[in-house]
Amino acid sequence: MALFESAADRRYFVQTVSWGRELTRPLGPGFLRGRFVWAAEATPVFAQREPSRLFGVGFAPAVWRWNFEPRPRWSAFAELAMGGLWTSAPIPDGTARANFTAHWGGGVRLFAAGRHALLVGYRFQHLSNGNTFRSNPGVNSHVVLVGLSRRWW
């Protein structure tokens, strides 16, 4: 079993929406000080352009995020997540239309005005059938995140 066996030459467009809740008060020493967040993330749009066209949706009910203590104009975060992706055709070819997903990464929120922030980050994204077939080729991706973030309280 190859853990990170990966199909190459894929091109995607992905849109995600997440909602999280800080569950702890500030914890930890020095620059590691922060708060633990449990979040959920929906992927209403997953589109593969190459090597073939396919579409899908996903959901990650377990997004564990560490929000480092915010600075006046920015704040950093790190995260680990697990979920599922359902597509119109198998991805990669010859496997399944339903796949497990996992990612880890991090980024920064650059505060613009009030509760709004520009989010810039990176993810290492893995999707595969989780060894539910004889072979488990997956897709590993380096993902650049750009988005908006808003605090509701």
C-alpha positions as CSV (number, residue, x, y, z in Angstrom):
1,M,0.0,0.0,0.0
2,A,1.5,3.3,-1.1
3,L,0.2,6.0,1.2
4,F,0.8,9.0,-1.1
5,E,0.7,7.3,-4.6
6,S,-0.7,10.1,-6.7
7,A,-2.1,10.7,-10.2
8,A,-0.6,13.7,-11.9
9,D,-1.5,16.4,-14.4
10,R,-4.8,17.5,-12.9
11,R,-6.3,21.0,-13.0
12,Y,-9.1,22.0,-10.6
13,F,-11.3,24.9,-9.6
14,V,-12.7,24.5,-6.1
15,Q,-15.0,26.8,-4.1
16,T,-15.3,26.2,-0.4
17,V,-17.4,27.7,2.4
18,S,-16.5,27.1,6.0
19,W,-17.9,27.9,9.4
20,G,-16.0,27.4,12.6
21,R,-16.3,28.1,16.3
22,E,-13.5,28.8,18.7
23,L,-13.8,26.3,21.5
24,T,-11.0,27.4,23.9
25,R,-9.7,30.5,25.6
26,P,-6.2,31.4,24.5
27,L,-3.8,28.5,25.3
28,G,-0.1,27.9,24.9
29,P,3.2,29.7,25.3
30,G,4.7,32.6,23.4
31,F,4.2,32.7,19.6
32,L,2.3,29.3,19.7
33,R,-0.5,30.9,21.8
34,G,-3.9,30.6,20.2
35,R,-7.4,29.1,20.3
36,F,-8.7,25.8,19.0
37,V,-11.4,25.9,16.4
38,W,-13.7,23.2,15.2
39,A,-15.1,24.0,11.8
40,A,-17.0,22.3,9.0
41,E,-16.4,23.0,5.3
42,A,-18.7,22.6,2.3
43,T,-17.4,22.4,-1.2
44,P,-20.4,23.3,-3.4
45,V,-18.2,23.5,-6.5
46,F,-15.5,21.1,-7.5
47,A,-14.6,21.1,-11.2
48,Q,-11.8,19.2,-12.9
49,R,-10.7,20.6,-16.3
50,E,-7.8,18.3,-17.2
51,P,-7.3,15.4,-18.1
52,S,-11.1,15.1,-18.4
53,R,-14.0,17.2,-17.3
54,L,-15.9,16.3,-14.2
55,F,-17.8,18.0,-11.4
56,G,-18.4,17.3,-7.8
57,V,-19.4,18.4,-4.3
58,G,-17.8,17.8,-1.0
59,F,-18.1,18.1,2.8
60,A,-15.6,18.1,5.6
61,P,-17.2,17.8,9.0
62,A,-13.8,17.7,10.8
63,V,-11.7,20.8,10.3
64,W,-9.4,21.4,13.2
65,R,-7.9,24.8,13.1
66,W,-5.5,26.6,15.4
67,N,-6.0,30.4,15.4
68,F,-2.8,32.0,16.6
69,E,-3.2,35.1,18.7
70,P,-4.2,37.9,16.4
71,R,-2.0,40.9,15.7
72,P,-3.5,44.4,15.0
73,R,-3.6,44.0,11.2
74,W,-3.3,40.2,10.7
75,S,-3.7,36.7,12.2
76,A,-2.3,33.3,11.3
77,F,-3.9,29.9,11.4
78,A,-2.9,26.2,10.8
79,E,-5.4,23.5,10.1
80,L,-6.0,19.8,9.5
81,A,-9.2,18.4,7.9
82,M,-11.0,15.2,6.8
83,G,-14.1,14.7,4.7
84,G,-15.6,13.4,1.5
85,L,-15.9,14.3,-2.2
86,W,-18.6,13.0,-4.6
87,T,-17.9,13.4,-8.3
88,S,-19.7,12.9,-11.6
89,A,-17.0,10.4,-12.8
90,P,-14.3,8.4,-10.9
91,I,-11.3,10.4,-9.8
92,P,-8.6,9.3,-10.6
93,D,-9.8,7.1,-13.5
94,G,-10.6,3.5,-12.7
95,T,-11.4,4.1,-9.0
96,A,-14.4,5.7,-7.4
97,R,-16.9,8.5,-7.7
98,A,-16.9,8.8,-3.9
99,N,-13.5,9.7,-2.3
100,F,-12.1,10.6,1.1
101,T,-10.4,13.9,1.4
102,A,-7.8,15.2,3.8
103,H,-5.8,18.4,3.9
104,W,-3.3,20.3,6.1
105,G,-2.2,23.8,5.6
106,G,-2.3,27.3,7.0
107,G,-2.4,30.9,6.1
108,V,-3.0,34.5,7.3
109,R,-6.0,36.7,7.5
110,L,-5.2,40.3,6.6
111,F,-7.8,42.6,8.3
112,A,-9.3,45.2,6.0
113,A,-12.1,46.9,8.0
114,G,-13.9,45.8,11.1
115,R,-14.7,42.1,11.0
116,H,-13.7,41.5,7.4
117,A,-10.3,40.0,6.3
118,L,-8.6,38.9,3.1
119,L,-7.5,35.2,3.6
120,V,-4.4,34.0,1.9
121,G,-3.1,30.5,2.5
122,Y,-1.7,27.1,1.3
123,R,-3.1,23.5,1.6
124,F,-1.6,20.1,0.8
125,Q,-4.8,18.3,-0.4
126,H,-5.2,14.5,-0.7
127,L,-8.1,12.6,-2.0
128,S,-8.4,8.9,-2.5
129,N,-10.7,5.9,-2.1
130,G,-9.2,5.1,1.2
131,N,-8.2,1.6,0.2
132,T,-11.8,0.6,-0.5
133,F,-10.6,-0.8,-3.9
134,R,-7.7,-3.1,-4.7
135,S,-5.6,-0.1,-5.7
136,N,-5.7,3.3,-4.0
137,P,-4.2,5.8,-6.4
138,G,-5.1,9.3,-5.1
139,V,-4.6,12.8,-6.1
140,N,-2.3,15.1,-4.1
141,S,-2.5,18.8,-4.8
142,H,-0.8,21.9,-3.7
143,V,-3.6,24.5,-3.3
144,V,-3.3,28.2,-3.0
145,L,-6.2,29.8,-1.1
146,V,-7.5,33.3,-1.6
147,G,-10.8,34.3,0.0
148,L,-12.7,36.4,2.4
149,S,-13.1,35.8,6.1
150,R,-15.6,37.4,8.5
151,R,-16.0,37.2,12.3
152,W,-19.6,37.2,13.4
153,W,-19.1,38.4,16.9
